[in-house]
Amino acid sequence: MKGKGWWKLLVLPVLLLSVVMSGCTGGKSSGDVKVRVGEVTRSVFYAPEYVAVAKGFFKEEGLDVEIQTTAGGDKTMAALLAGSIDIALVGAETSIYVYQQGAEDPVINFAQVTQTDGTFLFARDQQGDFDWSQLKGSEFLGQRKGGMPQMAGEFALGKKGINPHQDLTLIQNIDFANIAAAFASGTGDYVQLFEPQASIFEKEGRGKVVASFGVESGHLPYTVFMTKQSYIKANQETVTKFTRGLHKAQTWVNEHSSEEIAEVIMPYFKDADPSIVTSSIERYKAQETYATDPIIDEEEWNNLLAVMKNAGELKEEVPASAIVNNDFANDVISSK
């Protein structure tokens, strides 16, 4: 995910040119309502999304949910703004970038999926016990400026007394898709990795996970289902059903083992090693990465703003009331 600069080039033209398509499916009374979801990447990090489809939780609500991977935060948001998807699964910071550009049809966060950062600190040559001070003077292969992985990483480093721009050599000019390959080829002493890549590298003997940025940066609305305000107004019943289907999946994930979850979502990771998928899910469950309900609370939102402010990506304070709608989540939970 990229920083705020690209929004100036992307958001305004898309807002001017987008076709209003969002109200097309919500009013149907017969048959399943089709909902097009764009996910920022395909990842075990989003296990509840796949469980909701595979276990038929969306289907039970009368929804035909179609998932497409719209690789990258910029592409995902562009697809949402242009109306080629109805709902996006992406970092909450993207909705803030759109809001900061003065969007007339703001993007609203309505259901949280992950509540911590999903990256881990991976060391190439770790000898003995790890201490954060060991990063000083090292070469650190990070994520792209302005995206949540990098911002949460910098936030965590700051809490450990490390200035990533002064105390180490920070590399962040490599595309997200190429970060693992760059580390494998010898770039960096440390790297910030999502699962299952961290587990894959451990299995290959390339080093080991020594810390979790999710644990260190705290709870925040890291990945959220969001949509345009106009879509919500035209499709309130659909959004309610979607949120209910998600919450069923969240409950199921919380109550079942990593092995059981892996078995359900393996069709989405056909080329993956089942043992790696299982260990990745276990690592996320252990640190409570998967949200157990869709509510985006005030404390989490304020932590997100603190992370963005620390990274210099927050132009103004954006209260949760501006672009967060918990009505659907609250209704779903209260009606259980």
Salt bridges, closest charged atoms under 4 A:
ASP32 OD2 - LYS59 NZ 2.50
GLU39 OE2 - ARG42 NE 2.57
GLU60 OE1 - LYS248 NZ 2.90
GLU61 OE1 - ARG244 NH1 2.83
GLU61 OE2 - LYS248 NZ 2.82
GLU66 OE1 - LYS34 NZ 3.27
ASP74 OD2 - LYS2 NZ 3.60
ASP86 OD1 - ARG36 NH2 2.71
GLU154 OE2 - HIS165 NE2 3.30
ASP175 OD1 - ARG144 NH1 2.99
GLU195 OE2 - ARG283 NH1 2.65
GLU202 OE1 - ARG283 NH2 3.22
GLU204 OE1 - ARG206 NE 2.75
GLU216 OE1 - LYS160 NZ 3.26
GLU237 OE2 - LYS241 NZ 3.12
ASP273 OD2 - LYS203 NZ 2.62
GLU313 OE2 - LYS145 NZ 2.65
